[in-house]
């Protein structure tokens, strides 16, 4: 079979799959609260990414996020997490959260629109949840590893 034809078929399938995932996800928000080390409660509206398809899409192709809006990635277990920012145009904070709600790590991540230059962001702590917010959100709100808790995860 001609390799050119195979490449076209693969490209068409990739585009169809992408469009299916892109338009399938309906934006519904859930309210959670982050309690920082000083006891201040910060309400956050999050989209839940609790399936492989939703986690794979993440915040791709978004041009902005509201001030207290983000995406909460929910996994089945605590483990080391590795994120990358392919086709994500917003600088983000990845707030890694243990199963008990404790913030275990905050990783600032930079946008990436080129496959060749995309950096990955591995965690150094295990997490069951990762909350993506606008970059600077954690610092602005005093959210620190070991000192902050996230309420309303379950």
C-alpha positions in Angstrom: 0.0 0.0 0.0 1.2 3.5 -0.7 2.7 5.2 2.3 1.3 8.6 1.2 -2.2 7.1 1.3 -1.6 5.6 4.8 -0.3 9.0 6.0 -3.5 10.7 4.7 -5.8 8.1 6.4 -3.9 8.5 9.7 -4.1 12.3 9.5 -7.9 12.1 8.8 -8.4 9.7 11.7 -6.3 11.9 14.0 -8.3 15.0 13.1 -11.7 13.2 13.5 -10.6 11.8 16.9 -9.4 15.3 18.0 -12.7 16.9 16.9 -14.7 14.3 18.7 -12.8 14.8 22.0 -12.8 18.6 21.6 -16.5 19.0 21.1 -17.6 16.2 23.4 -16.6 17.9 26.6 -19.3 20.2 28.0 -18.0 22.8 30.4 -19.6 22.2 33.7 -18.1 23.7 36.8 -17.9 22.3 40.3 -17.0 24.5 43.3 -14.1 23.5 45.6 -12.3 25.5 48.3 -8.6 25.8 49.0 -7.6 26.6 52.5 -4.2 28.2 52.6 -1.7 28.0 55.5 -3.2 31.1 57.2 -6.7 29.6 57.1 -8.0 31.8 54.3 -10.6 30.0 52.1 -10.3 30.5 48.4 -13.4 29.4 46.3 -12.5 27.9 43.0 -14.7 26.8 40.1 -13.3 23.8 38.3 -14.0 21.7 35.3 -13.5 18.0 36.2 -11.2 15.9 34.0 -11.9 12.4 35.3 -11.7 10.3 32.2 -8.7 9.6 29.9 -10.3 11.6 27.1 -10.9 14.7 29.3 -7.4 14.4 30.9 -5.8 14.1 27.4 -7.6 17.3 26.2 -7.1 19.2 29.4 -7.0 23.0 28.7 -5.8 22.7 25.1 -6.6 25.6 22.8 -8.1 27.8 25.5 -7.2 31.5 25.3 -8.0 32.3 28.9 -9.2 31.1 32.3 -11.3 33.1 34.7 -9.5 34.4 37.8 -10.7 31.6 40.1 -11.4 29.0 37.4 -9.4 25.9 36.6 -9.4 22.3 35.7 -9.2 19.5 38.3 -7.6 16.3 37.0 -8.8 13.3 39.0 -6.9 10.0 39.0 -7.8 6.6 40.4 -4.8 6.5 42.7 -1.9 8.5 44.1 1.2 8.3 41.9 3.8 10.5 40.4 2.3 12.7 37.7 3.8 14.0 34.5 2.1 16.8 32.6 3.0 18.7 29.4 1.5 21.7 27.8 1.1 20.8 24.1 -1.4 23.2 22.4 -1.9 25.0 25.7 -1.6 28.7 25.4 -2.1 29.8 29.0 0.8 29.7 31.5 -0.5 27.5 34.4 0.2 26.5 38.0 -0.1 22.7 38.4 -1.2 22.2 42.1 -0.6 18.6 43.0 -2.9 17.3 45.7 -2.7 14.1 47.8 -5.8 11.9 48.3 -6.4 13.5 51.7 -6.6 17.0 50.1 -3.1 18.2 51.2 -1.3 20.3 48.6 2.0 18.4 48.0 3.6 20.4 45.2 3.1 23.5 43.0 4.7 23.5 39.6 4.6 26.5 37.3 4.2 25.4 33.6 4.8 27.4 30.4 2.6 27.3 27.2 3.7 25.2 24.3 2.4 25.1 20.8 5.3 23.2 19.1 5.8 19.5 19.6 9.6 19.8 19.3 9.9 22.4 22.1 7.3 21.0 24.6 8.7 20.5 28.0 7.2 17.9 30.4 6.7 18.7 34.1 7.1 15.6 36.3 6.1 15.7 39.9 8.5 14.9 42.8 5.6 13.9 45.1 2.7 11.5 44.6 -0.7 13.0 43.9 -4.3 11.8 43.3 -5.4 15.2 41.9 -3.8 18.0 39.9 -5.4 21.4 39.8 -4.5 23.6 36.9 -5.0 27.3 37.5 -3.6 30.5 35.9 0.1 30.8 36.6 0.7 32.9 39.8 -2.5 31.8 41.4 -0.8 29.7 44.1 1.7 32.5 45.0 -1.0 35.2 45.0 -3.2 33.2 47.3 -0.5 31.8 49.7 -1.0 28.2 48.5 2.0 26.2 49.6 2.9 22.5 49.7 2.3 21.0 53.1 0.5 24.1 54.4 -2.7 24.2 52.2 -5.7 21.9 51.9 -8.3 21.4 49.2 -11.9 20.8 50.3 -14.7 19.3 48.3 -12.7 16.8 46.2 -15.1 13.9 46.7 
